[in-house]
Structures are given as structure tokens and as C-alpha cells.
Amino acid sequence: MSELKTYDRSQATAPKKVLIVAYYWPPAGGPGVQRWLHFVKHLPAYGIEPIVYVPENASYPIVDYSLLEAISSEIKVVRQPISEPYKWVSWLFKKQTKRMTQGLLNENNPSFIERLLRAIRGNFFIPDARVSWVKPSISFLEDYLTAHSIDTVITSGPPHSMHLIGLGLKQKGSVKWLADFRDPWSSIGYHKALYLMPFAKKRHQALEAQVLRNADKIITTSPGTAQEFAAITQKPISVITNGYEEASPILESVAAAIKDQMKGFSMLHIGSMLAGRNPSILWVCLSELIKENTVFKATFSLHFVGLVSDVVKERLDFFGLSSYCYFHGYKSHSQARTFQKEGQLLLLLEIDSPQHKGIIPGKLFEYMASGSPIIAVGPKAWDVYPIISENAAGAVFGYTDKAALKAYILKVFMSFNNGEETPRPQGIEAYQRNVLAEKIANMIHSWA
């Protein structure tokens, strides 16, 4: 990003107003809310006045009211009503709708109702179930931008319908538009589960191309997604990953309880454990180590903080691991980070598919900040590999690297059992969110 000018505080005048269009905002929980919740906190230090535009009545699949405390009182948040199909569908099919919004899809034997709901969602709500918010938002924001002298808009997706709001504003006025992609669009993995018909696939691709070719600048969170988009557009693309904040203090009583639950040699996964992230290779390694090593068997435990698919639980049971598992359910973000500090090994899992090699989960950076080693299992040429490797944060394995994976687990366990201190990751300060927010601010100031 050498072409960008760095914000000079000594030359600062009035901060530049920027509108940020997002769907996920507290009390939304989960990974989607973290990126811009924290970026807006840091942007004012670099001459940016963020105004956040979000739904006022969104149907969030996960809520975390503790995140409301992270919103600065100085940040202006503008809310407008949204109409979502999940609300009225849930009156008839509450269980199926809840599972869909949480991503807990039954891939082995989905019911007829579940298949029908997924097909309707995939083929009649393009690009996603929040598309009804696009037109009223464009109408409202067109006047709002003019009234408040705002000429720069950032949209964050998924849901990718947020980018259609940016597209509409770009077509109606002279705004400068930065599209931020936390995940890919037409190649995103869950489309396979939505039974997209040919017309729907073409519609996704057409909208994706329209957004990429009309946005003034584009941000992706991984090199893989940037490379994918570069084949569609000539517009400048920057890679700005997710990042981490310094952990906030937590009640000592909570920390003590978590430490007691995770005593011994504990392996931990934070976040939703979906059916596709179900690496049999890992379960086989753990099963064999339990059988072969009595000390490992006596001290090992496997912890899940977040939603876990029934398919995953069935697989764990098949390999005889259920009695070693602890399912803690969804926890607040601060509690989840406390769990991280107590895990001897942190699990980062991704679907074994080329379409997922450009997915860099946001929790990777909080994992690294915790100091515990990471075991990552994912697709070939995964963008996670150079980050973990360059920062000495753990090891990455493919879905066929059984011998190497088993040897690494045993190595970490032996170090733990011998009382050896685990080396901490190096150079992760580059992923602090204030550092990343400065890069975004410089992109905005470069337009001036």
C-alpha cells in the first residue's frame, strides 16, 4: 500500500465523515460483528468520523449483550427498520429456521421442510435474505448523505446485500465507495447447501461483478479472495485481515471456574463447529493417542465453546471421544477469550475445499494473541498457512497429513507434561486492530 499517504495528525483539520453500512452490530454475537465494531473505535484517531448504519430490528442468530459495552458513546449509530423472511417463516418452522440462521445444516439427511426452506432461501432471496433492506436503505441514505455532507461510504459483507446498498448509492450520486468483503461471494461454500439453480448462480455472479466493477476500492480479508476478485475487476484491491484487541479484564471468579474446567491437557475450539468442519483425521489421531498413551488418556480433554453440529457430535462418539468432550455452548466474547488462555492447543478448522482456501477466520488472530499453539486443519494452499508459519504460532495440516498431525499433538503434549513453557507467537502486533484501522484510514485519506 505504498501509494497511500499516511494520516498526519499535526496537519489535521476537521475529521472526515464516513458512512459504514453493516448488518451485524451489537447485540449481534459471533464473528461477523467483530471487525467493524472495533475498527470504528480506532478510526477517529486517524482523522475519520465514522457514522454506522445498521438495522434496528435485525434477526440475529446469536446475541452477545456484553458487546454493547464496546461501543463508544462518541460513535453515531443510525438505525432503520428491516423486514426479514426468517421472522415470519420461524412462526411456522421455528426449529428449522433457527438451525439455518446458525449455519447448523443437516448435510447427511435433511428433512423435506429443511430442503425446501434452503431452496427458497437460495433461489428467491438473492444475494441473501436481507435483500429487502436494499431499496429503502438507498432511499433513506441518499438524503442522509446530502444532509450531513458525507461523500464516502464503506459497505461490509456478508450479507452481500449490504454491497448492493453501496452500489445503489454510487449509481445515484458522486459518493466514493469502498467495499469490504469479509468472505467471498459467488464461490462461498454454503451456496452448495442452498440448492442454487443455474439462474440463481448466474444472478450471484452478475451482482458480484457489478459490485466489484463499480466500487472505487475493494478490501478483502485474504490474498485468496483478492486473487479471485482480481479476475473480475480492474479496481484496486487491498488485503486487510481481521485482527485482535488486547483482551479486556474478566472477573477472577469466572477465570478461576474456566481454569478448573480445563485443567490437564486441554484442546479447545472456539466458534460454531459446523458439519463441514468435521475433520475425521483429527478425531482418529486423538483416538489413537488415547489408546497408545496412558498419561495422555488420563489428562486429555476436548472443549467446544460455541454451537456444535449434531453431525460433529456423532462423529466424536463414533471415534470414542464423547467422554473426553465438554460442550460449553455459546459464551460472551470476553469469556471465550478467557477460555483461549487456558487451552494447551487451539483448534482452527476449515472445510476441505479449494473454495475455502481464501477463508481466514477472525479467531485466528485472537488465538495468536492468547499465546497458546494452534493446530489448523484445512484445505491445500490455505491462506492461513503463511500467517501461522511466519509468526511461529503453531502448525497447519491438510486432511491427509495424519502422521504429521499426530506427531505434532504428541510433541505439544510431551512439552506440557514435562512442564516446559510454550514459545509465544512472534510479530503479531501487525494484526492489532488499531494498526489495521490506520491502513483503512489511509485508503480514505488518499481520495482527498
C-alpha positions as CSV (number, residue, x, y, z in Angstrom):
1,M,0.0,0.0,0.0
2,S,2.9,2.3,-0.7
3,E,0.7,4.6,-2.9
4,L,-1.3,5.7,0.2
5,K,-0.5,8.8,2.1
6,T,-0.2,8.3,5.9
7,Y,-2.5,10.5,8.0
8,D,-0.5,13.3,9.6
9,R,-2.1,14.3,12.9
10,S,-0.1,17.6,13.0
11,Q,-1.8,18.7,9.8
12,A,-5.3,17.6,10.9
13,T,-8.3,19.8,10.5
14,A,-11.9,18.6,10.8
15,P,-12.2,14.8,10.7
16,K,-13.6,13.3,7.5
17,K,-17.1,11.8,7.8
18,V,-17.5,8.2,6.5
19,L,-20.7,6.2,6.5
20,I,-20.3,2.5,7.3
21,V,-23.1,0.2,6.2
22,A,-23.2,-3.1,8.1
23,Y,-25.8,-5.7,9.1
24,Y,-24.0,-7.2,12.2
25,W,-23.9,-4.8,15.1
26,P,-24.3,-5.4,18.9
27,P,-26.2,-7.1,20.3
28,A,-25.3,-9.4,17.5
29,G,-22.8,-12.0,18.6
30,G,-20.5,-14.3,16.6
31,P,-17.6,-13.4,14.3
32,G,-19.4,-11.1,11.8
33,V,-19.7,-8.2,14.3
34,Q,-16.1,-8.0,15.5
35,R,-14.4,-6.4,12.5
36,W,-16.2,-3.1,12.2
37,L,-17.3,-2.9,15.8
38,H,-13.6,-2.4,16.7
39,F,-12.5,-0.6,13.5
40,V,-14.9,2.3,14.2
41,K,-13.4,2.6,17.7
42,H,-9.9,3.3,16.2
43,L,-10.7,5.3,13.1
44,P,-11.2,8.6,14.9
45,A,-7.6,8.6,16.0
46,Y,-6.7,8.8,12.3
47,G,-8.9,11.6,11.3
48,I,-12.1,9.7,10.4
49,E,-15.5,10.3,11.9
50,P,-17.4,7.0,11.4
51,I,-21.2,7.0,11.2
52,V,-22.6,3.5,11.4
53,Y,-25.8,2.5,9.5
54,V,-27.4,-0.8,10.7
55,P,-30.8,-2.4,11.1
56,E,-32.8,-1.5,14.2
57,N,-34.7,-4.8,14.5
58,A,-32.4,-7.5,12.9
59,S,-32.9,-11.2,13.5
60,Y,-29.5,-12.1,14.8
61,P,-28.9,-15.9,15.2
62,I,-26.5,-15.2,18.1
63,V,-26.6,-12.4,20.5
64,D,-24.0,-11.1,22.9
65,Y,-25.2,-8.2,25.0
66,S,-21.7,-7.7,26.5
67,L,-20.6,-6.3,23.2
68,L,-22.8,-3.3,23.7
69,E,-20.2,-2.1,26.2
70,A,-17.6,-1.9,23.5
71,I,-19.5,0.8,21.6
72,S,-18.1,4.2,22.3
73,S,-20.7,6.8,23.2
74,E,-19.0,9.1,20.6
75,I,-19.8,6.8,17.7
76,K,-23.0,7.8,15.9
77,V,-25.2,4.9,15.0
78,V,-28.1,5.3,12.6
79,R,-30.8,2.6,12.6
80,Q,-33.6,1.8,10.1
81,P,-36.2,-1.0,10.2
82,I,-35.5,-4.2,8.2
83,S,-38.0,-6.8,7.1
84,E,-36.6,-10.3,7.2
85,P,-38.2,-13.5,5.9
86,Y,-36.8,-15.5,8.8
87,K,-39.2,-13.7,11.2
88,W,-42.4,-14.9,9.5
89,V,-41.0,-18.3,8.4
90,S,-40.0,-19.0,12.0
91,W,-43.6,-18.8,13.1
92,L,-44.3,-22.0,11.2
93,F,-40.9,-23.7,11.3
94,K,-39.1,-22.3,14.3
95,K,-36.6,-25.2,14.8
96,Q,-35.6,-25.4,11.1
97,T,-35.3,-21.7,10.7
98,K,-33.1,-21.3,13.8
99,R,-30.7,-24.0,12.6
100,M,-30.4,-22.4,9.1
101,T,-29.6,-19.0,10.5
102,Q,-27.0,-20.5,12.8
103,G,-25.4,-22.5,10.0
104,L,-26.2,-25.8,11.6
105,L,-27.3,-27.6,8.5
106,N,-28.0,-31.3,8.4
107,E,-26.0,-32.4,5.4
108,N,-26.5,-36.2,5.9
109,N,-30.2,-36.4,5.9
110,P,-32.0,-33.1,5.8
111,S,-35.8,-33.2,6.1
112,F,-38.1,-32.2,3.3
113,I,-39.0,-29.0,5.1
114,E,-35.3,-28.1,5.6
115,R,-34.5,-28.8,1.9
116,L,-37.5,-26.7,0.9
117,L,-36.6,-23.8,3.1
118,R,-33.0,-23.8,1.9
119,A,-34.0,-23.9,-1.7
120,I,-36.4,-21.0,-1.2
121,R,-33.7,-19.0,0.6
122,G,-31.1,-19.8,-2.2
123,N,-33.2,-19.1,-5.2
124,F,-35.7,-16.4,-4.2
125,F,-33.6,-14.2,-1.9
126,I,-30.5,-13.2,-3.9
127,P,-28.0,-12.4,-2.8
128,D,-29.3,-13.2,0.7
129,A,-32.3,-12.9,3.0
130,R,-31.6,-9.3,3.8
131,V,-32.1,-8.0,0.3
132,S,-35.4,-6.3,1.1
133,W,-33.4,-3.7,3.1
134,V,-31.6,-2.5,0.0
135,K,-34.1,-0.2,-1.7
136,P,-35.4,1.5,1.5
137,S,-31.8,2.0,2.7
138,I,-30.8,3.6,-0.6
139,S,-33.8,5.9,-0.5
140,F,-33.1,6.9,3.1
141,L,-29.3,7.2,2.8
142,E,-29.4,9.3,-0.4
143,D,-31.0,12.1,1.6
144,Y,-29.0,11.4,4.7
145,L,-25.6,11.7,3.0
146,T,-26.6,15.0,1.4
147,A,-28.0,16.5,4.7
148,H,-24.8,15.5,6.6
149,S,-22.2,16.3,3.9
150,I,-20.9,12.7,3.7
151,D,-19.3,11.7,0.4
152,T,-17.6,8.4,1.4
153,V,-19.4,5.1,2.0
154,I,-18.0,1.7,3.2
155,T,-20.1,-1.4,2.9
156,S,-19.3,-4.6,4.8
157,G,-20.5,-8.1,3.8
158,P,-21.6,-10.7,4.1
159,P,-24.5,-10.4,4.0
160,H,-23.6,-9.2,0.5
161,S,-26.8,-7.3,0.1
162,M,-25.0,-4.6,2.1
163,H,-22.9,-4.0,-1.0
164,L,-26.0,-3.6,-3.1
165,I,-26.7,-0.6,-0.9
166,G,-23.3,0.8,-1.8
167,L,-23.9,0.1,-5.5
168,G,-27.2,2.0,-5.4
169,L,-25.7,5.0,-3.7
170,K,-22.8,5.0,-6.2
171,Q,-25.2,4.9,-9.1
172,K,-27.3,7.8,-7.7
173,G,-24.6,10.2,-6.6
174,S,-21.0,11.1,-6.6
175,V,-20.0,9.1,-3.4
176,K,-16.7,7.4,-3.1
177,W,-17.3,3.8,-2.2
178,L,-15.1,1.2,-0.5
179,A,-16.5,-2.4,-0.5
180,D,-15.2,-4.6,2.3
181,F,-15.5,-8.3,1.8
182,R,-15.1,-10.5,5.0
183,D,-15.8,-13.6,2.9
184,P,-16.0,-14.4,-0.9
185,W,-19.3,-14.0,-2.7
186,S,-20.3,-16.4,-5.6
187,S,-17.8,-19.0,-4.5
188,I,-18.7,-19.0,-0.8
189,G,-19.0,-22.6,0.5
190,Y,-22.5,-22.6,1.9
191,H,-24.1,-21.9,-1.5
192,K,-23.9,-25.6,-2.2
193,A,-26.3,-26.3,0.7
194,L,-28.8,-23.9,-0.8
195,Y,-29.6,-25.9,-3.9
196,L,-28.9,-22.9,-6.2
197,M,-30.5,-23.3,-9.7
198,P,-28.5,-22.1,-12.8
199,F,-30.3,-18.8,-12.9
200,A,-29.6,-18.1,-9.3
201,K,-25.8,-18.9,-9.7
202,K,-25.7,-16.5,-12.7
203,R,-27.5,-13.8,-10.8
204,H,-25.0,-14.0,-7.9
205,Q,-22.1,-13.8,-10.4
206,A,-23.7,-10.8,-12.2
207,L,-24.3,-8.9,-9.0
208,E,-20.8,-9.7,-7.7
209,A,-19.3,-8.4,-10.9
210,Q,-21.4,-5.3,-10.8
211,V,-20.3,-4.5,-7.3
212,L,-16.6,-5.2,-7.9
213,R,-16.6,-3.1,-11.1
214,N,-18.4,-0.1,-9.6
215,A,-16.7,0.1,-6.2
216,D,-13.9,2.6,-6.1
217,K,-11.8,0.4,-3.9
218,I,-12.1,-3.1,-2.5
219,I,-10.9,-4.7,0.6
220,T,-10.7,-8.4,1.2
221,T,-9.5,-10.3,4.3
222,S,-7.3,-12.8,2.5
223,P,-5.0,-13.0,-0.6
224,G,-7.0,-15.9,-2.0
225,T,-10.2,-13.8,-2.2
226,A,-8.2,-10.8,-3.6
227,Q,-6.9,-13.1,-6.3
228,E,-10.3,-14.4,-7.1
229,F,-11.7,-10.8,-7.4
230,A,-8.8,-9.6,-9.5
231,A,-10.0,-11.9,-12.3
232,I,-13.3,-10.0,-12.3
233,T,-12.4,-6.3,-11.8
234,Q,-9.5,-3.9,-12.5
235,K,-10.4,-1.8,-9.4
236,P,-7.7,-1.6,-6.7
237,I,-7.9,-4.4,-4.2
238,S,-6.2,-4.3,-0.8
239,V,-5.9,-7.2,1.7
240,I,-6.6,-6.1,5.3
241,T,-7.1,-9.1,7.5
242,N,-9.2,-9.4,10.6
243,G,-7.3,-8.7,13.8
244,Y,-7.4,-8.6,17.6
245,E,-7.8,-6.3,20.5
246,E,-6.0,-6.5,23.8
247,A,-8.2,-8.7,26.0
248,S,-10.4,-6.9,28.4
249,P,-10.3,-7.9,32.1
250,I,-12.7,-10.6,33.3
251,L,-14.0,-11.4,36.7
252,E,-11.5,-13.5,38.6
253,S,-14.3,-15.9,39.7
254,V,-15.1,-16.6,36.0
255,A,-11.4,-17.1,35.1
256,A,-11.0,-19.5,38.1
257,A,-14.0,-21.6,37.0
258,I,-12.8,-21.9,33.5
259,K,-9.3,-22.8,34.7
260,D,-10.8,-25.6,36.8
261,Q,-12.8,-26.9,33.9
262,M,-9.8,-27.1,31.6
263,K,-7.2,-28.5,34.0
264,G,-4.9,-31.1,32.4
265,F,-4.0,-31.2,28.7
266,S,-6.9,-29.4,27.1
267,M,-7.7,-28.9,23.4
268,L,-10.1,-26.1,22.6
269,H,-12.3,-25.0,19.7
270,I,-13.9,-21.6,19.8
271,G,-16.9,-20.8,17.5
272,S,-19.5,-22.7,15.5
273,M,-18.5,-26.2,14.8
274,L,-20.4,-26.9,11.6
275,A,-21.0,-30.2,9.8
276,G,-18.4,-29.3,7.1
277,R,-15.7,-28.6,9.7
278,N,-15.6,-32.1,11.0
279,P,-12.0,-33.5,10.4
280,S,-12.0,-37.3,10.9
281,I,-8.2,-37.2,10.6
282,L,-8.1,-35.2,13.9
283,W,-10.5,-37.5,15.7
284,V,-8.5,-40.6,14.5
285,C,-5.3,-39.1,15.9
286,L,-6.8,-38.3,19.3
287,S,-8.4,-41.7,19.5
288,E,-5.1,-43.4,18.8
289,L,-3.2,-41.3,21.2
290,I,-5.7,-42.1,24.0
291,K,-5.3,-45.8,23.3
292,E,-1.5,-45.7,23.0
293,N,-0.5,-43.3,25.8
294,T,-1.9,-43.8,29.3
295,V,-0.7,-40.4,30.5
296,F,-2.4,-38.7,27.6
297,K,-5.6,-40.6,28.3
298,A,-5.6,-39.6,31.9
299,T,-5.1,-35.8,31.3
300,F,-6.7,-35.1,27.9
301,S,-9.9,-33.2,27.4
302,L,-11.6,-31.7,24.3
303,H,-13.6,-28.4,24.7
304,F,-16.0,-26.7,22.4
305,V,-17.1,-23.1,23.1
306,G,-19.9,-22.3,20.7
307,L,-22.6,-24.1,18.7
308,V,-21.7,-27.7,17.7
309,S,-23.5,-29.6,14.9
310,D,-25.1,-32.9,15.7
311,V,-23.1,-34.4,12.8
312,V,-19.9,-33.5,14.6
313,K,-21.1,-34.9,17.9
314,E,-22.0,-38.2,16.2
315,R,-18.5,-38.4,14.7
316,L,-16.9,-37.7,18.0
317,D,-19.0,-40.5,19.5
318,F,-18.0,-42.9,16.7
319,F,-14.3,-42.4,17.5
320,G,-14.9,-42.9,21.2
321,L,-14.2,-39.3,22.2
322,S,-17.5,-38.3,23.7
323,S,-16.4,-39.0,27.3
324,Y,-13.5,-36.6,26.8
325,C,-15.6,-33.8,25.4
326,Y,-17.1,-30.7,27.1
327,F,-19.7,-28.7,25.3
328,H,-19.8,-25.2,26.9
329,G,-22.2,-23.6,24.5
330,Y,-22.1,-20.1,23.3
331,K,-20.2,-17.7,25.6
332,S,-19.7,-14.0,25.6
333,H,-16.7,-12.8,23.6
334,S,-14.7,-11.9,26.8
335,Q,-15.4,-15.3,28.3
336,A,-14.4,-17.0,25.1
337,R,-11.1,-15.2,25.1
338,T,-10.5,-16.4,28.7
339,F,-11.1,-20.0,27.6
340,Q,-8.4,-19.5,25.0
341,K,-5.8,-18.6,27.6
342,E,-6.4,-21.9,29.3
343,G,-6.2,-24.2,26.3
344,Q,-3.0,-26.0,25.6
345,L,-3.9,-26.5,22.0
346,L,-6.3,-24.3,20.0
347,L,-8.2,-25.7,17.0
348,L,-8.7,-23.8,13.8
349,L,-10.7,-25.9,11.3
350,E,-11.9,-25.2,7.7
351,I,-13.8,-27.2,5.1
352,D,-11.6,-29.3,2.9
353,S,-12.4,-27.5,-0.4
354,P,-10.5,-25.2,-2.8
355,Q,-13.3,-22.7,-2.4
356,H,-12.3,-22.3,1.2
357,K,-8.6,-21.7,0.8
358,G,-9.1,-17.9,1.0
359,I,-11.0,-18.1,4.3
360,I,-9.0,-16.7,7.2
361,P,-11.2,-17.0,10.3
362,G,-11.1,-13.9,12.5
363,K,-10.5,-16.0,15.6
364,L,-7.0,-16.9,14.2
365,F,-5.7,-13.5,15.4
366,E,-7.2,-13.8,18.9
367,Y,-5.8,-17.3,19.1
368,M,-2.4,-16.0,18.3
369,A,-2.8,-13.2,20.9
370,S,-3.6,-15.8,23.6
371,G,-0.1,-17.3,23.2
372,S,-1.2,-21.0,23.0
373,P,-0.1,-23.0,20.0
374,I,-2.6,-23.5,17.1
375,I,-3.5,-26.7,15.2
376,A,-5.0,-25.7,11.9
377,V,-6.6,-28.3,9.6
378,G,-7.9,-27.1,6.3
379,P,-7.6,-27.1,2.5
380,K,-4.5,-27.3,0.4
381,A,-2.8,-23.9,-0.1
382,W,-4.9,-22.4,2.7
383,D,-4.1,-18.7,3.3
384,V,-3.8,-19.4,7.0
385,Y,-0.6,-21.2,6.5
386,P,1.8,-18.3,5.9
387,I,0.4,-16.4,8.8
388,I,0.8,-19.2,11.3
389,S,4.2,-20.1,9.9
390,E,5.7,-16.6,9.8
391,N,4.5,-15.9,13.3
392,A,5.5,-19.3,14.8
393,A,2.0,-19.6,16.1
394,G,1.5,-23.4,15.6
395,A,1.2,-25.8,12.6
396,V,-1.1,-26.3,9.6
397,F,-2.2,-29.6,8.3
398,G,-4.1,-30.9,5.3
399,Y,-6.8,-33.5,5.6
400,T,-4.4,-36.3,4.6
401,D,-1.4,-35.3,6.9
402,K,-2.3,-37.8,9.6
403,A,1.2,-38.8,10.7
404,A,2.5,-35.2,10.9
405,L,-0.7,-34.1,12.8
406,K,-0.4,-36.9,15.3
407,A,3.3,-36.3,15.9
408,Y,2.6,-32.6,16.5
409,I,-0.1,-33.2,19.1
410,L,2.2,-35.6,20.8
411,K,5.1,-33.1,20.8
412,V,3.0,-30.4,22.4
413,F,1.6,-32.8,24.9
414,M,5.1,-34.0,25.9
415,S,6.3,-30.4,26.4
416,F,3.2,-29.8,28.6
417,N,3.8,-33.0,30.5
418,N,7.4,-32.1,31.1
419,G,6.5,-28.6,32.4
420,E,8.1,-26.8,29.5
421,E,7.0,-23.3,28.7
422,T,5.4,-22.9,25.2
423,P,7.1,-20.3,23.0
424,R,4.8,-17.4,22.2
425,P,4.0,-16.3,18.7
426,Q,6.2,-13.6,17.3
427,G,5.4,-10.4,15.4
428,I,1.6,-10.5,15.9
429,E,1.5,-6.8,16.7
430,A,0.9,-6.1,13.0
431,Y,-2.6,-7.6,13.4
432,Q,-3.7,-5.3,16.2
433,R,-6.9,-3.6,15.0
434,N,-5.6,-0.1,15.6
435,V,-2.8,-0.9,13.1
436,L,-5.3,-2.2,10.6
437,A,-7.7,0.7,11.1
438,E,-4.9,3.1,10.2
439,K,-4.5,1.3,6.9
440,I,-8.2,1.8,6.2
441,A,-8.0,5.4,7.2
442,N,-5.0,6.0,4.8
443,M,-7.1,4.5,2.0
444,I,-9.8,7.0,2.7
445,H,-7.5,10.0,3.0
446,S,-5.8,9.0,-0.3
447,W,-9.0,10.0,-2.0
448,A,-8.8,13.6,-0.7
